[in-house]
Amino acid sequence: MVCEAEYDEDTRTLRVNCLGCIYGSSIEDSEVCMARTIEKLVEYKKVERVILAETREYEYDFRQTRLLMEIAN
């Protein structure tokens, strides 16, 4: 399913399936993508890494994820 998110508690990684999404897989380029990612960060409060997966994976590391968490809160 498009934009389906999976959270792995062991690695504290949020992985979002962006394959086929009309908004793409870039937080920087899409307000919708950023909003959906922030919604998931609010839901899963201990995320340390975000991966947006399309034809390739775009990874946001701990520092970048912390910035998104600050926006979310």
CHARMM-style PDB file with segment names, atoms N, HN, CA, C and O in Angstrom:
ATOM      1  N   MET     1       0.838  -1.180   0.000  1.00  0.00      PROA
ATOM      2  CA  MET     1       0.000   0.000   0.000  1.00  0.00      PROA
ATOM      3  C   MET     1       0.889   1.251   0.000  1.00  0.00      PROA
ATOM      4  O   MET     1       1.920   1.281   0.672  1.00  0.00      PROA
ATOM      5  N   VAL     2       0.499   2.250  -0.732  1.00  0.00      PROA
ATOM      6  HN  VAL     2      -0.338   2.225  -1.279  1.00  0.00      PROA
ATOM      7  CA  VAL     2       1.255   3.492  -0.840  1.00  0.00      PROA
ATOM      8  C   VAL     2       1.222   4.237   0.497  1.00  0.00      PROA
ATOM      9  O   VAL     2       0.179   4.345   1.142  1.00  0.00      PROA
ATOM     10  N   CYS     3       2.370   4.740   0.886  1.00  0.00      PROA
ATOM     11  HN  CYS     3       3.218   4.653   0.362  1.00  0.00      PROA
ATOM     12  CA  CYS     3       2.553   5.515   2.119  1.00  0.00      PROA
ATOM     13  C   CYS     3       2.288   4.709   3.389  1.00  0.00      PROA
ATOM     14  O   CYS     3       2.042   5.281   4.451  1.00  0.00      PROA
ATOM     15  N   GLU     4       2.336   3.404   3.280  1.00  0.00      PROA
ATOM     16  HN  GLU     4       2.535   2.939   2.417  1.00  0.00      PROA
ATOM     17  CA  GLU     4       2.201   2.559   4.466  1.00  0.00      PROA
ATOM     18  C   GLU     4       3.503   2.629   5.250  1.00  0.00      PROA
ATOM     19  O   GLU     4       4.588   2.533   4.676  1.00  0.00      PROA
ATOM     20  N   ALA     5       3.393   2.795   6.556  1.00  0.00      PROA
ATOM     21  HN  ALA     5       2.512   2.872   7.023  1.00  0.00      PROA
ATOM     22  CA  ALA     5       4.582   2.935   7.398  1.00  0.00      PROA
ATOM     23  C   ALA     5       4.733   1.724   8.305  1.00  0.00      PROA
ATOM     24  O   ALA     5       3.757   1.182   8.824  1.00  0.00      PROA
ATOM     25  N   GLU     6       5.986   1.316   8.480  1.00  0.00      PROA
ATOM     26  HN  GLU     6       6.779   1.756   8.058  1.00  0.00      PROA
ATOM     27  CA  GLU     6       6.324   0.223   9.390  1.00  0.00      PROA
ATOM     28  C   GLU     6       7.362   0.746  10.367  1.00  0.00      PROA
ATOM     29  O   GLU     6       8.313   1.422   9.975  1.00  0.00      PROA
ATOM     30  N   TYR     7       7.175   0.429  11.646  1.00  0.00      PROA
ATOM     31  HN  TYR     7       6.402  -0.121  11.965  1.00  0.00      PROA
ATOM     32  CA  TYR     7       8.138   0.855  12.661  1.00  0.00      PROA
ATOM     33  C   TYR     7       8.818  -0.368  13.251  1.00  0.00      PROA
ATOM     34  O   TYR     7       8.152  -1.303  13.696  1.00  0.00      PROA
ATOM     35  N   ASP     8      10.133  -0.361  13.256  1.00  0.00      PROA
ATOM     36  HN  ASP     8      10.675   0.399  12.895  1.00  0.00      PROA
ATOM     37  CA  ASP     8      10.923  -1.446  13.842  1.00  0.00      PROA
ATOM     38  C   ASP     8      11.449  -0.965  15.191  1.00  0.00      PROA
ATOM     39  O   ASP     8      12.308  -0.084  15.254  1.00  0.00      PROA
ATOM     40  N   GLU     9      10.931  -1.546  16.263  1.00  0.00      PROA
ATOM     41  HN  GLU     9      10.234  -2.261  16.213  1.00  0.00      PROA
ATOM     42  CA  GLU     9      11.322  -1.121  17.610  1.00  0.00      PROA
ATOM     43  C   GLU     9      12.781  -1.418  17.917  1.00  0.00      PROA
ATOM     44  O   GLU     9      13.427  -0.660  18.641  1.00  0.00      PROA
ATOM     45  N   ASP    10      13.310  -2.511  17.376  1.00  0.00      PROA
ATOM     46  HN  ASP    10      12.785  -3.127  16.787  1.00  0.00      PROA
ATOM     47  CA  ASP    10      14.700  -2.885  17.658  1.00  0.00      PROA
ATOM     48  C   ASP    10      15.691  -1.857  17.118  1.00  0.00      PROA
ATOM     49  O   ASP    10      16.640  -1.479  17.805  1.00  0.00      PROA
ATOM     50  N   THR    11      15.467  -1.413  15.892  1.00  0.00      PROA
ATOM     51  HN  THR    11      14.696  -1.720  15.334  1.00  0.00      PROA
ATOM     52  CA  THR    11      16.384  -0.442  15.278  1.00  0.00      PROA
ATOM     53  C   THR    11      15.862   0.988  15.374  1.00  0.00      PROA
ATOM     54  O   THR    11      16.545   1.939  14.996  1.00  0.00      PROA
ATOM     55  N   ARG    12      14.638   1.123  15.887  1.00  0.00      PROA
ATOM     56  HN  ARG    12      14.083   0.350  16.194  1.00  0.00      PROA
ATOM     57  CA  ARG    12      13.972   2.433  15.995  1.00  0.00      PROA
ATOM     58  C   ARG    12      13.912   3.141  14.641  1.00  0.00      PROA
ATOM     59  O   ARG    12      14.173   4.338  14.521  1.00  0.00      PROA
ATOM     60  N   THR    13      13.559   2.353  13.633  1.00  0.00      PROA
ATOM     61  HN  THR    13      13.348   1.380  13.730  1.00  0.00      PROA
ATOM     62  CA  THR    13      13.503   2.855  12.262  1.00  0.00      PROA
ATOM     63  C   THR    13      12.065   2.894  11.765  1.00  0.00      PROA
ATOM     64  O   THR    13      11.328   1.916  11.890  1.00  0.00      PROA
ATOM     65  N   LEU    14      11.680   4.019  11.207  1.00  0.00      PROA
ATOM     66  HN  LEU    14      12.279   4.813  11.105  1.00  0.00      PROA
ATOM     67  CA  LEU    14      10.384   4.174  10.558  1.00  0.00      PROA
ATOM     68  C   LEU    14      10.625   4.072   9.063  1.00  0.00      PROA
ATOM     69  O   LEU    14      11.364   4.875   8.493  1.00  0.00      PROA
ATOM     70  N   ARG    15      10.001   3.083   8.422  1.00  0.00      PROA
ATOM     71  HN  ARG    15       9.400   2.431   8.884  1.00  0.00      PROA
ATOM     72  CA  ARG    15      10.164   2.876   6.982  1.00  0.00      PROA
ATOM     73  C   ARG    15       8.819   3.116   6.317  1.00  0.00      PROA
ATOM     74  O   ARG    15       7.825   2.472   6.653  1.00  0.00      PROA
ATOM     75  N   VAL    16       8.795   4.049   5.367  1.00  0.00      PROA
ATOM     76  HN  VAL    16       9.602   4.572   5.094  1.00  0.00      PROA
ATOM     77  CA  VAL    16       7.564   4.415   4.675  1.00  0.00      PROA
ATOM     78  C   VAL    16       7.671   3.976   3.222  1.00  0.00      PROA
ATOM     79  O   VAL    16       8.634   4.315   2.535  1.00  0.00      PROA
ATOM     80  N   ASN    17       6.677   3.219   2.753  1.00  0.00      PROA
ATOM     81  HN  ASN    17       5.894   2.944   3.311  1.00  0.00      PROA
ATOM     82  CA  ASN    17       6.629   2.768   1.365  1.00  0.00      PROA
ATOM     83  C   ASN    17       6.044   3.890   0.507  1.00  0.00      PROA
ATOM     84  O   ASN    17       4.851   4.184   0.588  1.00  0.00      PROA
ATOM     85  N   CYS    18       6.880   4.508  -0.305  1.00  0.00      PROA
ATOM     86  HN  CYS    18       7.849   4.270  -0.370  1.00  0.00      PROA
ATOM     87  CA  CYS    18       6.449   5.614  -1.164  1.00  0.00      PROA
ATOM     88  C   CYS    18       6.312   5.204  -2.627  1.00  0.00      PROA
ATOM     89  O   CYS    18       6.059   6.052  -3.483  1.00  0.00      PROA
ATOM     90  N   LEU    19       6.474   3.925  -2.923  1.00  0.00      PROA
ATOM     91  HN  LEU    19       6.679   3.236  -2.228  1.00  0.00      PROA
ATOM     92  CA  LEU    19       6.400   3.444  -4.296  1.00  0.00      PROA
ATOM     93  C   LEU    19       4.992   3.668  -4.844  1.00  0.00      PROA
ATOM     94  O   LEU    19       4.017   3.137  -4.311  1.00  0.00      PROA
ATOM     95  N   GLY    20       4.897   4.447  -5.896  1.00  0.00      PROA
ATOM     96  HN  GLY    20       5.689   4.878  -6.328  1.00  0.00      PROA
ATOM     97  CA  GLY    20       3.616   4.743  -6.514  1.00  0.00      PROA
ATOM     98  C   GLY    20       2.916   5.971  -5.952  1.00  0.00      PROA
ATOM     99  O   GLY    20       1.836   6.328  -6.421  1.00  0.00      PROA
ATOM    100  N   CYS    21       3.498   6.614  -4.973  1.00  0.00      PROA
ATOM    101  HN  CYS    21       4.375   6.324  -4.591  1.00  0.00      PROA
ATOM    102  CA  CYS    21       2.891   7.803  -4.371  1.00  0.00      PROA
ATOM    103  C   CYS    21       3.028   8.994  -5.326  1.00  0.00      PROA
ATOM    104  O   CYS    21       4.108   9.231  -5.866  1.00  0.00      PROA
ATOM    105  N   ILE    22       1.964   9.725  -5.530  1.00  0.00      PROA
ATOM    106  HN  ILE    22       1.086   9.533  -5.091  1.00  0.00      PROA
ATOM    107  CA  ILE    22       2.006  10.870  -6.444  1.00  0.00      PROA
ATOM    108  C   ILE    22       2.825  12.029  -5.876  1.00  0.00      PROA
ATOM    109  O   ILE    22       3.196  12.942  -6.614  1.00  0.00      PROA
ATOM    110  N   TYR    23       3.106  12.001  -4.586  1.00  0.00      PROA
ATOM    111  HN  TYR    23       2.804  11.260  -3.986  1.00  0.00      PROA
ATOM    112  CA  TYR    23       3.875  13.073  -3.949  1.00  0.00      PROA
ATOM    113  C   TYR    23       5.369  12.780  -3.902  1.00  0.00      PROA
ATOM    114  O   TYR    23       6.146  13.633  -3.474  1.00  0.00      PROA
ATOM    115  N   GLY    24       5.782  11.605  -4.329  1.00  0.00      PROA
ATOM    116  HN  GLY    24       5.150  10.913  -4.677  1.00  0.00      PROA
ATOM    117  CA  GLY    24       7.195  11.245  -4.333  1.00  0.00      PROA
ATOM    118  C   GLY    24       7.664  10.751  -2.978  1.00  0.00      PROA
ATOM    119  O   GLY    24       6.869  10.292  -2.158  1.00  0.00      PROA
ATOM    120  N   SER    25       8.966  10.851  -2.755  1.00  0.00      PROA
ATOM    121  HN  SER    25       9.612  11.223  -3.421  1.00  0.00      PROA
ATOM    122  CA  SER    25       9.533  10.323  -1.512  1.00  0.00      PROA
ATOM    123  C   SER    25      10.560  11.282  -0.925  1.00  0.00      PROA
ATOM    124  O   SER    25      11.625  10.865  -0.468  1.00  0.00      PROA
ATOM    125  N   SER    26      10.231  12.565  -0.942  1.00  0.00      PROA
ATOM    126  HN  SER    26       9.367  12.903  -1.313  1.00  0.00      PROA
ATOM    127  CA  SER    26      11.162  13.561  -0.437  1.00  0.00      PROA
ATOM    128  C   SER    26      10.465  14.501   0.535  1.00  0.00      PROA
ATOM    129  O   SER    26       9.506  15.187   0.181  1.00  0.00      PROA
ATOM    130  N   ILE    27      10.955  14.520   1.749  1.00  0.00      PROA
ATOM    131  HN  ILE    27      11.734  13.963   2.037  1.00  0.00      PROA
ATOM    132  CA  ILE    27      10.417  15.435   2.751  1.00  0.00      PROA
ATOM    133  C   ILE    27      10.690  16.881   2.338  1.00  0.00      PROA
ATOM    134  O   ILE    27       9.875  17.769   2.586  1.00  0.00      PROA
ATOM    135  N   GLU    28      11.832  17.108   1.713  1.00  0.00      PROA
ATOM    136  HN  GLU    28      12.495  16.387   1.512  1.00  0.00      PROA
ATOM    137  CA  GLU    28      12.213  18.463   1.315  1.00  0.00      PROA
ATOM    138  C   GLU    28      11.345  19.016   0.191  1.00  0.00      PROA
ATOM    139  O   GLU    28      11.092  20.220   0.137  1.00  0.00      PROA
ATOM    140  N   ASP    29      10.892  18.153  -0.701  1.00  0.00      PROA
ATOM    141  HN  ASP    29      11.098  17.175  -0.658  1.00  0.00      PROA
ATOM    142  CA  ASP    29      10.189  18.602  -1.899  1.00  0.00      PROA
ATOM    143  C   ASP    29       8.672  18.516  -1.815  1.00  0.00      PROA
ATOM    144  O   ASP    29       7.980  19.055  -2.679  1.00  0.00      PROA
ATOM    145  N   SER    30       8.144  17.856  -0.805  1.00  0.00      PROA
ATOM    146  HN  SER    30       8.707  17.417  -0.103  1.00  0.00      PROA
ATOM    147  CA  SER    30       6.702  17.646  -0.740  1.00  0.00      PROA
ATOM    148  C   SER    30       6.158  17.951   0.653  1.00  0.00      PROA
ATOM    149  O   SER    30       6.538  17.313   1.634  1.00  0.00      PROA
ATOM    150  N   GLU    31       5.265  18.933   0.722  1.00  0.00      PROA
ATOM    151  HN  GLU    31       4.956  19.451  -0.075  1.00  0.00      PROA
ATOM    152  CA  GLU    31       4.626  19.263   1.996  1.00  0.00      PROA
ATOM    153  C   GLU    31       3.798  18.090   2.511  1.00  0.00      PROA
ATOM    154  O   GLU    31       3.756  17.833   3.714  1.00  0.00      PROA
ATOM    155  N   VAL    32       3.144  17.386   1.601  1.00  0.00      PROA
ATOM    156  HN  VAL    32       3.178  17.595   0.624  1.00  0.00      PROA
ATOM    157  CA  VAL    32       2.314  16.247   1.988  1.00  0.00      PROA
ATOM    158  C   VAL    32       3.182  15.142   2.580  1.00  0.00      PROA
ATOM    159  O   VAL    32       2.831  14.550   3.601  1.00  0.00      PROA
ATOM    160  N   CYS    33       4.304  14.869   1.942  1.00  0.00      PROA
ATOM    161  HN  CYS    33       4.588  15.349   1.112  1.00  0.00      PROA
ATOM    162  CA  CYS    33       5.223  13.844   2.430  1.00  0.00      PROA
ATOM    163  C   CYS    33       5.749  14.227   3.820  1.00  0.00      PROA
ATOM    164  O   CYS    33       5.833  13.382   4.710  1.00  0.00      PROA
ATOM    165  N   MET    34       6.100  15.492   3.997  1.00  0.00      PROA
ATOM    166  HN  MET    34       6.032  16.179   3.274  1.00  0.00      PROA
ATOM    167  CA  MET    34       6.582  15.943   5.298  1.00  0.00      PROA
ATOM    168  C   MET    34       5.485  15.809   6.353  1.00  0.00      PROA
ATOM    169  O   MET    34       5.746  15.335   7.459  1.00  0.00      PROA
ATOM    170  N   ALA    35       4.278  16.216   6.024  1.00  0.00      PROA
ATOM    171  HN  ALA    35       4.066  16.600   5.126  1.00  0.00      PROA
ATOM    172  CA  ALA    35       3.172  16.148   6.980  1.00  0.00      PROA
ATOM    173  C   ALA    35       2.882  14.707   7.395  1.00  0.00      PROA
ATOM    174  O   ALA    35       2.679  14.433   8.578  1.00  0.00      PROA
ATOM    175  N   ARG    36       2.863  13.797   6.442  1.00  0.00      PROA
ATOM    176  HN  ARG    36       3.028  14.019   5.481  1.00  0.00      PROA
ATOM    177  CA  ARG    36       2.598  12.387   6.765  1.00  0.00      PROA
ATOM    178  C   ARG    36       3.719  11.791   7.605  1.00  0.00      PROA
ATOM    179  O   ARG    36       3.466  10.996   8.511  1.00  0.00      PROA
ATOM    180  N   THR    37       4.946  12.170   7.308  1.00  0.00      PROA
ATOM    181  HN  THR    37       5.151  12.815   6.572  1.00  0.00      PROA
ATOM    182  CA  THR    37       6.080  11.670   8.084  1.00  0.00      PROA
ATOM    183  C   THR    37       6.013  12.193   9.511  1.00  0.00      PROA
ATOM    184  O   THR    37       6.248  11.440  10.456  1.00  0.00      PROA
ATOM    185  N   ILE    38       5.699  13.454   9.676  1.00  0.00      PROA
ATOM    186  HN  ILE    38       5.508  14.065   8.908  1.00  0.00      PROA
ATOM    187  CA  ILE    38       5.592  14.036  11.017  1.00  0.00      PROA
ATOM    188  C   ILE    38       4.455  13.391  11.796  1.00  0.00      PROA
ATOM    189  O   ILE    38       4.587  13.163  12.999  1.00  0.00      PROA
ATOM    190  N   GLU    39       3.339  13.093  11.132  1.00  0.00      PROA
ATOM    191  HN  GLU    39       3.232  13.278  10.155  1.00  0.00      PROA
ATOM    192  CA  GLU    39       2.243  12.384  11.805  1.00  0.00      PROA
ATOM    193  C   GLU    39       2.717  11.051  12.366  1.00  0.00      PROA
ATOM    194  O   GLU    39       2.360  10.678  13.483  1.00  0.00      PROA
ATOM    195  N   LYS    40       3.520  10.338  11.590  1.00  0.00      PROA
ATOM    196  HN  LYS    40       3.810  10.641  10.683  1.00  0.00      PROA
ATOM    197  CA  LYS    40       4.041   9.044  12.049  1.00  0.00      PROA
ATOM    198  C   LYS    40       5.050   9.220  13.178  1.00  0.00      PROA
ATOM    199  O   LYS    40       5.114   8.387  14.083  1.00  0.00      PROA
ATOM    200  N   LEU    41       5.839  10.293  13.136  1.00  0.00      PROA
ATOM    201  HN  LEU    41       5.787  10.969  12.401  1.00  0.00      PROA
ATOM    202  CA  LEU    41       6.792  10.546  14.212  1.00  0.00      PROA
ATOM    203  C   LEU    41       6.074  10.848  15.525  1.00  0.00      PROA
ATOM    204  O   LEU    41       6.555  10.484  16.598  1.00  0.00      PROA
ATOM    205  N   VAL    42       4.933  11.508  15.438  1.00  0.00      PROA
ATOM    206  HN  VAL    42       4.542  11.803  14.566  1.00  0.00      PROA
ATOM    207  CA  VAL    42       4.129  11.765  16.634  1.00  0.00      PROA
ATOM    208  C   VAL    42       3.577  10.445  17.175  1.00  0.00      PROA
ATOM    209  O   VAL    42       3.516  10.237  18.387  1.00  0.00      PROA
ATOM    210  N   GLU    43       3.179   9.567  16.271  1.00  0.00      PROA
ATOM    211  HN  GLU    43       3.229   9.737  15.286  1.00  0.00      PROA
ATOM    212  CA  GLU    43       2.626   8.267  16.666  1.00  0.00      PROA
ATOM    213  C   GLU    43       3.693   7.361  17.284  1.00  0.00      PROA
ATOM    214  O   GLU    43       3.445   6.715  18.302  1.00  0.00      PROA
ATOM    215  N   TYR    44       4.865   7.313  16.677  1.00  0.00      PROA
ATOM    216  HN  TYR    44       5.066   7.838  15.850  1.00  0.00      PROA
ATOM    217  CA  TYR    44       5.971   6.478  17.155  1.00  0.00      PROA
ATOM    218  C   TYR    44       7.054   7.404  17.708  1.00  0.00      PROA
ATOM    219  O   TYR    44       7.925   7.849  16.960  1.00  0.00      PROA
ATOM    220  N   LYS    45       7.010   7.686  18.958  1.00  0.00      PROA
ATOM    221  HN  LYS    45       6.303   7.325  19.565  1.00  0.00      PROA
ATOM    222  CA  LYS    45       7.836   8.737  19.559  1.00  0.00      PROA
ATOM    223  C   LYS    45       9.327   8.433  19.673  1.00  0.00      PROA
ATOM    224  O   LYS    45      10.111   9.355  19.898  1.00  0.00      PROA
ATOM    225  N   LYS    46       9.747   7.186  19.527  1.00  0.00      PROA
ATOM    226  HN  LYS    46       9.110   6.437  19.344  1.00  0.00      PROA
ATOM    227  CA  LYS    46      11.151   6.829  19.736  1.00  0.00      PROA
ATOM    228  C   LYS    46      11.926   6.603  18.440  1.00  0.00      PROA
ATOM    229  O   LYS    46      12.959   5.934  18.445  1.00  0.00      PROA
ATOM    230  N   VAL    47      11.441   7.146  17.347  1.00  0.00      PROA
ATOM    231  HN  VAL    47      10.602   7.689  17.343  1.00  0.00      PROA
ATOM    232  CA  VAL    47      12.098   6.962  16.049  1.00  0.00      PROA
ATOM    233  C   VAL    47      13.452   7.669  16.033  1.00  0.00      PROA
ATOM    234  O   VAL    47      13.566   8.822  16.450  1.00  0.00      PROA
ATOM    235  N   GLU    48      14.468   6.969  15.551  1.00  0.00      PROA
ATOM    236  HN  GLU    48      14.376   6.033  15.213  1.00  0.00      PROA
ATOM    237  CA  GLU    48      15.805   7.552  15.418  1.00  0.00      PROA
ATOM    238  C   GLU    48      16.256   7.654  13.965  1.00  0.00      PROA
ATOM    239  O   GLU    48      17.232   8.338  13.655  1.00  0.00      PROA
ATOM    240  N   ARG    49      15.534   6.966  13.071  1.00  0.00      PROA
ATOM    241  HN  ARG    49      14.741   6.410  13.322  1.00  0.00      PROA
ATOM    242  CA  ARG    49      15.916   6.967  11.661  1.00  0.00      PROA
ATOM    243  C   ARG    49      14.652   6.803  10.826  1.00  0.00      PROA
ATOM    244  O   ARG    49      13.768   6.018  11.167  1.00  0.00      PROA
ATOM    245  N   VAL    50      14.575   7.547   9.734  1.00  0.00      PROA
ATOM    246  HN  VAL    50      15.293   8.185   9.457  1.00  0.00      PROA
ATOM    247  CA  VAL    50      13.431   7.473   8.827  1.00  0.00      PROA
ATOM    248  C   VAL    50      13.946   7.066   7.452  1.00  0.00      PROA
ATOM    249  O   VAL    50      14.934   7.607   6.957  1.00  0.00      PROA
ATOM    250  N   ILE    51      13.257   6.103   6.848  1.00  0.00      PROA
ATOM    251  HN  ILE    51      12.454   5.664   7.250  1.00  0.00      PROA
ATOM    252  CA  ILE    51      13.580   5.683   5.485  1.00  0.00      PROA
ATOM    253  C   ILE    51      12.322   5.832   4.638  1.00  0.00      PROA
ATOM    254  O   ILE    51      11.274   5.268   4.953  1.00  0.00      PROA
ATOM    255  N   LEU    52      12.443   6.601   3.559  1.00  0.00      PROA
ATOM    256  HN  LEU    52      13.295   7.059   3.304  1.00  0.00      PROA
ATOM    257  CA  LEU    52      11.365   6.718   2.587  1.00  0.00      PROA
ATOM    258  C   LEU    52      11.777   5.881   1.388  1.00  0.00      PROA
ATOM    259  O   LEU    52      12.763   6.189   0.720  1.00  0.00      PROA
ATOM    260  N   ALA    53      11.026   4.826   1.116  1.00  0.00      PROA
ATOM    261  HN  ALA    53      10.225   4.575   1.659  1.00  0.00      PROA
ATOM    262  CA  ALA    53      11.406   3.863   0.088  1.00  0.00      PROA
ATOM    263  C   ALA    53      10.549   4.039  -1.163  1.00  0.00      PROA
ATOM    264  O   ALA    53       9.320   3.994  -1.113  1.00  0.00      PROA
ATOM    265  N   GLU    54      11.232   4.240  -2.272  1.00  0.00      PROA
ATOM    266  HN  GLU    54      12.231   4.277  -2.313  1.00  0.00      PROA
ATOM    267  CA  GLU    54      10.588   4.308  -3.578  1.00  0.00      PROA
ATOM    268  C   GLU    54      11.367   3.342  -4.452  1.00  0.00      PROA
ATOM    269  O   GLU    54      11.535   2.185  -4.066  1.00  0.00      PROA
ATOM    270  N   THR    55      11.851   3.768  -5.618  1.00  0.00      PROA
ATOM    271  HN  THR    55      11.714   4.708  -5.931  1.00  0.00      PROA
ATOM    272  CA  THR    55      12.713   2.892  -6.406  1.00  0.00      PROA
ATOM    273  C   THR    55      14.088   2.787  -5.757  1.00  0.00      PROA
ATOM    274  O   THR    55      14.836   1.844  -6.014  1.00  0.00      PROA
ATOM    275  N   ARG    56      14.411   3.755  -4.920  1.00  0.00      PROA
ATOM    276  HN  ARG    56      13.803   4.521  -4.711  1.00  0.00      PROA
ATOM    277  CA  ARG    56      15.591   3.682  -4.060  1.00  0.00      PROA
ATOM    278  C   ARG    56      15.178   4.193  -2.685  1.00  0.00      PROA
ATOM    279  O   ARG    56      14.102   4.773  -2.538  1.00  0.00      PROA
ATOM    280  N   GLU    57      16.004   3.989  -1.696  1.00  0.00      PROA
ATOM    281  HN  GLU    57      16.878   3.518  -1.815  1.00  0.00      PROA
ATOM    282  CA  GLU    57      15.659   4.398  -0.340  1.00  0.00      PROA
ATOM    283  C   GLU    57      16.349   5.707   0.020  1.00  0.00      PROA
ATOM    284  O   GLU    57      17.544   5.885  -0.214  1.00  0.00      PROA
ATOM    285  N   TYR    58      15.573   6.612   0.592  1.00  0.00      PROA
ATOM    286  HN  TYR    58      14.602   6.467   0.783  1.00  0.00      PROA
ATOM    287  CA  TYR    58      16.098   7.886   1.071  1.00  0.00      PROA
ATOM    288  C   TYR    58      16.095   7.824   2.591  1.00  0.00      PROA
ATOM    289  O   TYR    58      15.042   7.700   3.216  1.00  0.00      PROA
ATOM    290  N   GLU    59      17.279   7.912   3.175  1.00  0.00      PROA
ATOM    291  HN  GLU    59      18.135   8.013   2.667  1.00  0.00      PROA
ATOM    292  CA  GLU    59      17.411   7.732   4.617  1.00  0.00      PROA
ATOM    293  C   GLU    59      17.703   9.059   5.306  1.00  0.00      PROA
ATOM    294  O   GLU    59      18.556   9.835   4.874  1.00  0.00      PROA
ATOM    295  N   TYR    60      16.978   9.293   6.378  1.00  0.00      PROA
ATOM    296  HN  TYR    60      16.285   8.663   6.729  1.00  0.00      PROA
ATOM    297  CA  TYR    60      17.195  10.457   7.229  1.00  0.00      PROA
ATOM    298  C   TYR    60      17.790   9.935   8.527  1.00  0.00      PROA
ATOM    299  O   TYR    60      17.168   9.130   9.220  1.00  0.00      PROA
ATOM    300  N   ASP    61      18.984  10.388   8.856  1.00  0.00      PROA
ATOM    301  HN  ASP    61      19.489  11.043   8.294  1.00  0.00      PROA
ATOM    302  CA  ASP    61      19.707   9.860  10.007  1.00  0.00      PROA
ATOM    303  C   ASP    61      19.178  10.429  11.329  1.00  0.00      PROA
ATOM    304  O   ASP    61      18.189  11.161  11.354  1.00  0.00      PROA
ATOM    305  N   PHE    62      19.849  10.082  12.406  1.00  0.00      PROA
ATOM    306  HN  PHE    62      20.653   9.487  12.386  1.00  0.00      PROA
ATOM    307  CA  PHE    62      19.426  10.472  13.748  1.00  0.00      PROA
ATOM    308  C   PHE    62      19.284  11.993  13.874  1.00  0.00      PROA
ATOM    309  O   PHE    62      18.273  12.480  14.379  1.00  0.00      PROA
ATOM    310  N   ARG    63      20.279  12.732  13.421  1.00  0.00      PROA
ATOM    311  HN  ARG    63      21.101  12.337  13.010  1.00  0.00      PROA
ATOM    312  CA  ARG    63      20.254  14.193  13.540  1.00  0.00      PROA
ATOM    313  C   ARG    63      19.082  14.794  12.760  1.00  0.00      PROA
ATOM    314  O   ARG    63      18.385  15.673  13.266  1.00  0.00      PROA
ATOM    315  N   GLN    64      18.870  14.326  11.547  1.00  0.00      PROA
ATOM    316  HN  GLN    64      19.436  13.612  11.136  1.00  0.00      PROA
ATOM    317  CA  GLN    64      17.775  14.829  10.724  1.00  0.00      PROA
ATOM    318  C   GLN    64      16.421  14.446  11.317  1.00  0.00      PROA
ATOM    319  O   GLN    64      15.477  15.236  11.293  1.00  0.00      PROA
ATOM    320  N   THR    65      16.336  13.241  11.843  1.00  0.00      PROA
ATOM    321  HN  THR    65      17.103  12.599  11.863  1.00  0.00      PROA
ATOM    322  CA  THR    65      15.091  12.786  12.458  1.00  0.00      PROA
ATOM    323  C   THR    65      14.783  13.604  13.705  1.00  0.00      PROA
ATOM    324  O   THR    65      13.620  13.924  13.952  1.00  0.00      PROA
ATOM    325  N   ARG    66      15.794  13.951  14.497  1.00  0.00      PROA
ATOM    326  HN  ARG    66      16.738  13.692  14.296  1.00  0.00      PROA
ATOM    327  CA  ARG    66      15.595  14.797  15.686  1.00  0.00      PROA
ATOM    328  C   ARG    66      15.016  16.155  15.286  1.00  0.00      PROA
ATOM    329  O   ARG    66      14.137  16.676  15.972  1.00  0.00      PROA
ATOM    330  N   LEU    67      15.495  16.726  14.194  1.00  0.00      PROA
ATOM    331  HN  LEU    67      16.209  16.303  13.636  1.00  0.00      PROA
ATOM    332  CA  LEU    67      14.953  18.002  13.720  1.00  0.00      PROA
ATOM    333  C   LEU    67      13.474  17.862  13.366  1.00  0.00      PROA
ATOM    334  O   LEU    67      12.669  18.735  13.687  1.00  0.00      PROA
ATOM    335  N   LEU    68      13.125  16.772  12.709  1.00  0.00      PROA
ATOM    336  HN  LEU    68      13.780  16.062  12.448  1.00  0.00      PROA
ATOM    337  CA  LEU    68      11.717  16.524  12.377  1.00  0.00      PROA
ATOM    338  C   LEU    68      10.883  16.333  13.641  1.00  0.00      PROA
ATOM    339  O   LEU    68       9.740  16.783  13.709  1.00  0.00      PROA
ATOM    340  N   MET    69      11.459  15.661  14.646  1.00  0.00      PROA
ATOM    341  HN  MET    69      12.388  15.295  14.591  1.00  0.00      PROA
ATOM    342  CA  MET    69      10.744  15.462  15.914  1.00  0.00      PROA
ATOM    343  C   MET    69      10.496  16.802  16.609  1.00  0.00      PROA
ATOM    344  O   MET    69       9.444  16.990  17.219  1.00  0.00      PROA
ATOM    345  N   GLU    70      11.441  17.727  16.525  1.00  0.00      PROA
ATOM    346  HN  GLU    70      12.296  17.575  16.029  1.00  0.00      PROA
ATOM    347  CA  GLU    70      11.251  19.057  17.104  1.00  0.00      PROA
ATOM    348  C   GLU    70      10.101  19.781  16.414  1.00  0.00      PROA
ATOM    349  O   GLU    70       9.313  20.462  17.070  1.00  0.00      PROA
ATOM    350  N   ILE    71      10.004  19.638  15.107  1.00  0.00      PROA
ATOM    351  HN  ILE    71      10.645  19.085  14.574  1.00  0.00      PROA
ATOM    352  CA  ILE    71       8.896  20.237  14.365  1.00  0.00      PROA
ATOM    353  C   ILE    71       7.581  19.596  14.791  1.00  0.00      PROA
ATOM    354  O   ILE    71       6.572  20.282  14.951  1.00  0.00      PROA
ATOM    355  N   ALA    72       7.597  18.284  14.973  1.00  0.00      PROA
ATOM    356  HN  ALA    72       8.417  17.726  14.843  1.00  0.00      PROA
ATOM    357  CA  ALA    72       6.385  17.549  15.334  1.00  0.00      PROA
ATOM    358  C   ALA    72       5.857  17.945  16.707  1.00  0.00      PROA
ATOM    359  O   ALA    72       4.649  17.940  16.942  1.00  0.00      PROA
ATOM    360  N   ASN    73       6.761  18.284  17.600  1.00  0.00      PROA
ATOM    361  HN  ASN    73       7.743  18.288  17.409  1.00  0.00      PROA
ATOM    362  CA  ASN    73       6.337  18.627  18.967  1.00  0.00      PROA
ATOM    363  C   ASN    73       6.217  20.114  19.088  1.00  0.00      PROA
ATOM    364  OT1 ASN    73       5.873  20.620  20.156  1.00  0.00      PROA
TER     365      ASN     73
END
